[in-house]
Amino acid sequence: MSAPYAAHPSASRGRLHPQPPSATRDPFQRDRDRIVHSVAFRRLNGKTQVFAAPHGDHYRVRLTHTLEVAQIARTVARALGLNEDLTEACALAHDLGHPPFGHAGEAALDAALADHGGWDHNGHTLRVVTLLETPYPDFDGLNLAWETLEGLAKHNGPVAAPGWALAQADALWPLDLATWPSLEAQVAALADDIAYDCHDLDDGLRAGLIRIDAVLADPFLADCHAAARACFPSAPPARLQAELIREALGRMVVDLIAETRARISAAEPVGADAVRHVGQPLAGFSPAMATAERGLKAFLYRHFYHNPAVVRVTEPASACIAALFARQHADPALLPPEWAAALPPADPDRARHIADYIAGMTDRFAIREYERIIGPAPLPADGF
């Protein structure tokens, strides 16, 4: 039974391009399926989470991260009586705009387009689902429901100053950028935080780049580790490490559900639209957990994302994307024929078109393109 503040497919604002209803699925279920069947979703399997073009099979890539986000988001949505399909759709699509090499690739594209409005992966996600995916014969995009687009546009909350890509999507179909999104979208965004906090920690430990003594110096992680050891005092280190991750993730999920219930009870929103006009997020962590979560992020930046072994790959990966853009912008004949044929005559559209092409690449395809048109890729052959 859905809660009164949940999004209801029967009350959806519909699609930009009207289509006949499905005999077997409601609008949010169809959105979830469209996302899963998209080319951009498949490409996530070859895109960086933290490790660029990882050689190891046990580290996350953007696709496995996305699936983990969707699982956490759906669990929370079910506990709160939200629409699980809309929550899952927002979770599954939230990273479709990521370029190769993750945030290193994003920084390179943002710098390359500095004179043309910049570039960010969240805005590009909207560009992917409204323009670049073309599975239908009579319009561009996946033609997702308004509520799914809203959730993607406001992944981090209200947007006061949208970048050019998000502004274009909003001009095509206004997404009420000044308000908070549905609770389903809010939950999907927090599930993203939980997933990458816990699973990046797991990958860093597995790779040997985060030491257990550093973990024990962090109050939240030390408490999770102590709880894991108390339950399994004889567990070998590798299994205790897995239990540490499980303990941390479980605590964050339980806290998110409890705090969100309390906020909902205080605000008493009736209907999904009331959620948008409360004026503050209804999904969130308790103050204590919010502090712990910020500390965990800071821990990961200190010990993992800025680890020299990671940086020695991310810096040349960023240079690879920058060089690809510069060469293809200077000589569009290097683009594939279909991309060259559609090239706009002048900037900023010309530069944005080339960025669209590069952003769609997987890590390994970007490396192959670099080697095809420039020379040996600057990335270390042994990975991180």
Secondary structure, DSSP 8 states (H G I E B T S, - for coil): ---TTS--GGG----SS-----SS--HHHHHHHHHHTSHHHHHGGGSBSSSSS-SSTTS-BHHHHHHHHHHHHHHHHHHHT--HHHHHHHHHHTTTT--TTHHHHHHHHHHHTGGGT---HHHHHHHIIIII---SSSSSS----HHHHHHHHTTTS--SS--HHHHHHHHHS---TTS---HHHHHHHHHHHHHHHHHHHHHHHHTT-S-HHHHHTSHHHHHHHHHHHHH-TT--HHHHHHHHHHHHHHHHHHHHHHHHHHHHHHH---SHHHHHTSSS-SS---HHHHHHHHHHHHHHIIIIIT-HHHHHHHHHHHHHHHHHHHHHHH-GGGS-HHHHHT--SSTTHHHHHHHHHHHT--HHHHHHHHHHHT-S--S-TT--
